[in-house]
């Protein structure tokens, strides 16, 4: 009897150890405004892109050891609503006041994956941005009570801080190392608090890929020549020196994120935890201050990098399944042994992570939906949003603009006035014109050249009013420059995609298509922002 009891206890302990081993640690690296820029994506789109130029060896290593998601998208190309959907597993429009940027308030009744994992026994921690702007800051991960930032916040402004230190007499190499030391110190402090036999979640959210960054830093700090992106940029970006420099400056910040990834991965190896840790790397939408990117439903705004390394998983895979950031919440919940709550529209990606196959794994994962409402509160009169929704499939992008009479990037304000703002003002002050596009050299160049016939199309595409429907044939027009919504040859396809989108939004109880459809056009979603 004692022998049977002992055998049972051994079996129970073995099963318990196996279950505990299945609850992987989770390292989630989530860069602000990063877009889809990593050299592991080079060649995946079958044409020249910015990924031919950027160099991200550490992210590439994660991809070689794991999986690249070729078709990863955000649910909303605006920081707070995107992160609301990410953290909850819901669509952004199901997150109450978390659906907007300025004026956002977190609804504490909505479960978030970090706090659910914490309740399930995970040690959780974060460095830098998780959920903001909004109140309370970083509420879905418990605010600042789990913050590990005492080593410093210099990584959040890489090029600006390196430039400042170099001006003070340091070498570029020494300045870089000082910043990387802070990444190392914050993660070391988190790991030092690790409890035996408890899995952990560490959310690393650098903001250096969010503007502002140092003008000319791509070349000065990373050796990226502006002309290296000539003929590799999307067609809607003016291929001129000023814009090329702006683009490589952003790619330099992406390479800084890659350096942070290298630090974190090395520490996992040194502490013997790499093979017990799920590593996921992604970002919250496309570049800020660029036409068609942040605040837009084109691929330049919605498409993001996503790579992952899975304990015991097969590496070197490229997965074609369409995935969206809300899919990460139920994925992390499943990894942590947590039952997903009701109201989720994200779908767990654990099948894709653990598969030994590439290509299309789930034949039903062939679409995502996206959208946006209010970004900058004062972008339009009465603090109104610019309501948009889209359906993205392998061959088409269909966009519904619900208020085509409004300015997509916000009102022109002084941009079209005689003797309007200077280039310097436009590069530094987001709110001076078209406020839903961040201030940048590219924005300034476009506005200052708006009356040049050679660039009128680019200006209108960036800032002009848009029709109620947009449709892009991605096989013929991968840069989404020709709207075929009114082309009779596409009438049947447009009608199909329109019905499919509206059906999915209705099923998801999107306030933009249920009731009178005006929920987001009223208080509290249009309340003025006073701080």
N, C-alpha and C positions, 0 to 999 in steps of 0.2 A: 504493500500500500504506500509506504514511504517512497519506494522507488518510482511508483506511478506518479505520486505527487511531485517528486523532484523533476521527473521528466516533463510533467505539465508545466511546472514553473519555468523550466529551461525553454520549452516551446513558446510560452507566453512572452518571456524576455526576448527571444529571438524575433518573434512577430512584432513586438513593440519597437525593437531596434530597427527593424525593416521599415515600419511605418514612420518612425522618426527620420530615417534616412531619406524617405521620399519627400519629406517636407524640406525642400531645398532652401538654403539661404537665397535671398534675392538682392542683387545689385542692379538698380535701375538708374541709368544715366539719361537725363532728359534735358536737352539743350534748348534754350530759348531762341525762337526765330531761326533755327538752324537750316530747315529745308531738307534737301535730299542730296547733300554734298559729301561724298566719301568716295575714295578712289576704288573701293570694291564694287561700285556701281558702274565703273568704266566699261563701256561696250554693251551694257545690258539693254540699252534702248535702240541699238542698231544705227546710231548716228552720232556725230560729234556733240559733246555736251561739256558742261563745266567740270564734270567728273573726270575728264581727260587731264585736267590741270591740277586739281587739288590732290594733296598727298596725305593720306591718313593711315599710316602703317599699323597703328595699334587697333583701330577699328577694323581694318582689313584682316588682322590676325583673328579677331573675334569671329569675323565672317568665315574665315577659312576653317576654324574649329567648329563652326556652327552653321547658321542659316542666314541667308539674306532674303528679306521679303521684298520682292520686286514691286509689288503693288500695295504699298502701305499709305494710308491717307488719314488725315485728321477729320473730325466731325465738324469742326468750326475753325476757320483760319484766323482766330483772334485769341489772345492768351488766356483770359479767364474762362470764357465759355468752352474752349478746347480742354482746358485742365479740369473743368467741372465734369465734362463727359468722360475724360480719362479716369479720374479718381472714383467716379460713381459707377461707371459702366452703362450709364444712360446716354441718350441723345442730349445734346446741349439744351434743346428746347424743353426738355423734361426736368430741368434743374432749377426751376423757379427763377429767382434773381441772379443765380449763377449763369444764366443764359446771356448776360450782357457783360461788357467790360467795365467801363466807368459807372459806378453806382452799384456794382455787384455786392450782394450779401449772401453768404453761405447759409443754406437751409440745413440746420443741424439734424433734421429728421431724415435726411438722405444718408444712407450708409455709404462709407468710403472704404476702399480696400485697405489702406494703411491701418485705420483704426480697427477694422474687422480682424486683420491679421494680428494686431496687438492683443485684442481680446482673446484670440486663439492661442496665445503664448509666444508670439513673435516679439523679439526685441526690435524696436523700430527707431530710426534716426534719419535725419535729413541735414543736408548742407545746401544753403542758398534757396532758390525759388522752388516752391511747390504749387501754391495757388495764390495768385495775385495778378493785377490789383483787385482788391475786394476786401470785405470785412467779415469776420476777423481774418487777418492775414494768415495764410497757410492753415486755415481751420480744418480742412479734411485730413490733416496729419497731426492734429492736436496743437496747432499754433507753434509756438517756439519752445515748448517744453521738451521736445525731442531734437532740438537743434544742436548740431556739432559744428560750430563756426568760430571757436575761440582762437584757433590758429590764424584766422584772418579771412577777409573777403576780397582780397586782391584778384583772385581768379575771375571774378565777375566783370572786370574791365581790363582784359588782358593787354590789349595794345595801348590803351591810354596809360595804364600803370607802368608798363615796361618803358614806354616813351618818357614818362616822368622820371623814372629811376635812371635811365640812360642820360637824361639831361642833368641829373645830379651827380654824374660821374661814374656810374656803374657800367659794366659791359652788358651787351644784350644777353649774353649767356648767363651772367650772374643774375640779372633781373628775372630772366625766365625761371631760373632755379629757385629764386626766392618765392615766386608765385607757386611753383610746383611743390615747394616745401609746405605751403599752406594747405594744398590739396591733401598731401601726405599726412600732415598733422591732424587735420580734422577727421580723416578716416581712421587714423591710428587711435584717436581718442574714442571713436565709436567702437572699434574692435576691442579696446581695453575694457569697455563696459560689458562685453559679451558675457552672457550667463551660460554656464555649462548646460549642454543638452537642450539649449533653446535656439531655434533657427532665428534668422534676422532678416530685416528689410532695411536697406540703406538707399535713400532717395537722394541722388546727387544732381542738383539742378543749376548748372552754371548759366549766367545770363550774358556772357561776353559776346555771343553771336547776336544779341539784341543791340540796336543802336543806342547811343553813339559809339563809334570806334574811331581810332586815329586815322586821319586821312593820309594815304600813302604808306600805311603800315604793312600792307601785303607784300610790297617790295622791300621795304626797309627791314622788316623783322623776319620775313620768311623767304625772301628772294623770288617772290612771285611777280613776274613781269606782266604789266597790264596787257601787252599785246599777245600774251599767251592764250587769252580767251577770245581773241579775234576769230570770228566765224564759228564760235562755239556757243554763243549766247542765244537764247530764244529770240525769234524774229521780232518780237514786240519790244525788245530793248534796243535803243539806238546804239549801234556798234561804233561808238566814238570814244576817243581817249578818256574823257571824263567819266563815262559810264564804265568803261573797262577797268579803270583804276578802282572805282567804287566796288565793283564786283570782286576783284582780287583781294581787296581789303577784307571783304566778308569771308572769302575763302581762307584768308590768314587766320581769322578768328575760329573757323572750323578746324584748322590745323592745331590751334591751341586746345580746343576741346579734345582732339585726338591725343595730345600730350597728356591731358588730365586722365584720359582713359588708360594710357600706358602706366601712369603712376598707380592707379587703382588696381589694375590687373596684376602688376608686379607684387603689390602688397598681398593680394589673394594668394599668389604663388608662395610668397615667403612665409605666410602664416598657415600654409597647408590647406586652405579652404577653397581653392579654385574648383576642385572636382566635386564640391558639394554646393556650388553656387550657380544659380541661374542668372546669367548676365543678359540684360536687355538694354539696347541703346536706341534712342529715338529723339524726336524733337516736336515742338508744338505747332509748327506751320512754316511757310516759306519766309524768305527775306523780308525784313521791314524796309520801307523807303523805296520800294521797287514796284513798278507797274505790274499788275497781274499777279502779285505775290500776296503778302499778308492782307487780309480783309477781302480776298477774292476767291472765287470758287473754281478758278482755272487750276490746272495741275501745278503751276508755279506757286500757288498758295496752299493747295490741299495736300499735295504729295510730299511725303517725308521719308527719310531714311529709317529703316528698322532692321537691326541685326541682333542676333541672339546666340548665346553659347549655352548649351544644355548639358548638364551633368550626364555623362555616359552617352550623349547623343552623337549621331553621325555628322561629321563636318562637311564643308564644301558644297552645301546645298543651296540652290536658288529656288524659292517657292513662288509660284505665280498666283496663288490664292489671293483674292482681295481681302485685306484686313484693315480695320479701322482702330484708332486709339481706344475707343470704348471697349474693344475686345480684350484689352490688357487687364482690366479689373477682374472679370471672371476667370481669366487665365491665372492671375496671381492668387485669387481665392482658391481655385482648384489645387494649385501647387501647395497652398497652405492648409488644405483640408477643411476649407470653410464653405458652407453651403451658400450659394449666391442668393441674395434677397430678391423679392419680387420687384418688378419694374425695370429690369435690365434689358437692354437691347443689344449690348455687346455679347459676343459669342466666344467661348474659350478657344484659345489657339493651341492648347496643349497637344492636340493631335498633330498639328503642323510642326510643333517644336520637337516632338518625339519621333516623328516619322523618319524612316531612312531613305525617303524618296524626295526628289525635287519635282519641279513642274507643278501641275495642278493636282492637289491632293484631295480637296473636297470639291466636287463638281458644282456644288451650289454656291460656292464663294466666288461669285462673278460680278458683284456690284457693291457699291457703298453709297450712302447718301451724305450730303453735307449741307451746311447753311450758315447764316449769320443774321444777327439783328443789330443792336446798337454796339458801336465800338467807342469812339469819342463822343461824349454826350452832346457837345455843342457843334457837332459836324453839320447839323441841319437845323432849321428853324423848329422851335418847340421841342428840341432834344429828340427828334424822331429818328428811328433806325433806318437802315437800308435793308429791307427784308429780302432774303434770297434763299433758295433751296436748289439742290442739284442732285442728279442721279448720274453716277459715273460707272460705266461698264467697260469691258475690254475694247470696244470699238467706238463708243460714243460718249460724249459729255453733253447732258441736257441741263440747262439752267432755267429756272423760273424766277424772274424779277417781279416781285409782287407790287412794287411801287415805282414804275419806270419814270414817273415824273420827278422823282427825287435824284439828287446827285449821289452816285455810287461811292465816291471817295470824299463826300462832303462838299459843301458849297465853295465856290471859287473865292469868296471874300475879296481880298485886294489883289488877287493874282492876275486879273484881267484889266485892272485900272491903269490908266496912263501914269507913268512914273511909279509903278508898283514896287513891291519889295525887291531888295537886292539879292544877289546870289548868296551872300553870307547869311542874310536873314532867313532865306528859304532852306539853307542847309542846317540851321540851328533851331528854328522855331516851327514845330509841327503844326501849330494851330493857326498860322498866319494865312494858310490857304489849303483847301482840300485836306482837312485835318485827319481823315481816316487813313492817309498815307503818311508814314513817319517822315520827318525832315531828313533830307539826304542830299548829297551832290547830284544824284540822278534826278530826284524830284526837282531840284533847282534848275538843272539843265533843261528839262522838258518844259517847265513853265517859261523860262526865258527864251525858248525857241518855239513857242507855241504858234507864232505867226510866220514861221519859216515853212514854205510849202513842202520842203523836203522831209519835214518831221511832223506835219500836221496829223497824219494818220496815227503816229505813235502817241502824240499828245491826246488826241480824241479817244484812242483806245484806253489810255491810262485814266483819264479824268471825265470823259464825256458821258452823257446820259445813255442808257442802254435800253434796248427793246424789252418787252415783257418776256420774250422767250429767246433763248440762245441754244444753238445746236452745233456741235463740232464733230466732224468725221475724223477720228483720230488716226485712221490708217492713211488718209490722204493729207491730213493737216495736223501733225503731232504737236505743233506749237499753238494750236487753237487760235488761228488768226482770221479764219473765214467763217462767219456765222451763216449756216445754211438753213436756218429755221424757216425762212420764207421761200426756199427752193422747192418747187412742186415735186421734184424727184425724191425729196426726203419727207414728204407730207405723211405718209403712212408710218414711217419710223418715228417721226416727231410725235404723232398722236399716241403711238404705243408707249413711248418713253414718258410722255406727260401723264398718261393714265397710270402707269406703273409707279411713278414718283408720287403722285397724289394719293394713290392707294396706300403706299407705305407710310406716308406722313399721317394719313387718317388713322391707320391701324396703330400708329405710335402716339396718337392723341396730341399731335403738334398743335399748339394754340394758334398758329398762323393759318391753319386750314380747318379748324373746328370752331364751333360757335359762329361769331361774326368775323372771326379772323383778325381782330384788332387788339387782342390782349397786349401785345408788345408795343402798341402805339399809345398806350394809356399809362398813367401812374400805376404802380411805382416804377415801371420800366422806363418812363420818360421823366422821372424826377430830375431836377437839376443837381449837379454835383458841386458841393460847396467847399470841398477840401481836397 
